[in-house]
Structures are given as structure tokens and as C-alpha cells.
């Protein structure tokens, strides 16, 4: 009976070592790149703001991991429009607060 128990323990140990060796051989998959789709509403200060120039300024912001998408002008009211622009960002590279700060600096 003792011989049998030692044999079983030895087989279990060999199987565990074999599994560990196979796991070490397998290439590890890289972590997936997390991306977010973001829609930004950029509102002008008044009705005299040139929205075409504002869009050029916003699209001029270049950050690694930032891709600008479609944009359109949306009526707010009383003839005033806002710029609605979509973007795709890589979460690890682009922070929304940084992007917001860059857009607000365009006004200055």
C-alpha cells in the first residue's frame, strides 16, 4: 500500500512539473489595448465665434493615442451653434482632463 501511495505522489508531481513546463513555453498574450470613443461638445463664448476656425484648432491638437472622428454643428438656441466632435482615445495614453485643458487653452 505504501508503494502505491508513493507511486501516485510521484506521478502527480511529474504531471505538475510537466504542466508548469508547458505553461512556461507558451507565449503570453499582450494585454488588450483599452480604447474609448468620446463625443465632445465644444461651446463658443458667443455667436460671433468662427466655428470653422474652432474646429481647425481642436483638430490641431495632436496627442499620441488620439484620433479625431466626425464632427457637426449642433444648434443650441437663438442662432448659436456648438461643435460636436467625436474622437477615439487610447486610455493609457490620453487623459480626458488633459484633452479638455488643451481645448480650453485654444480660447486664450
Secondary structure, DSSP 8 states (H G I E B T S, - for coil): -HHHHHHHHHHHHHHHHHHHHHHHHS--------EEEEEEEEE-SSTTS-HHHHHHHHHT---TTEEEEEEEEEEEETTEEEEEEEEEEETTT--HHHHHHHHHHHH-
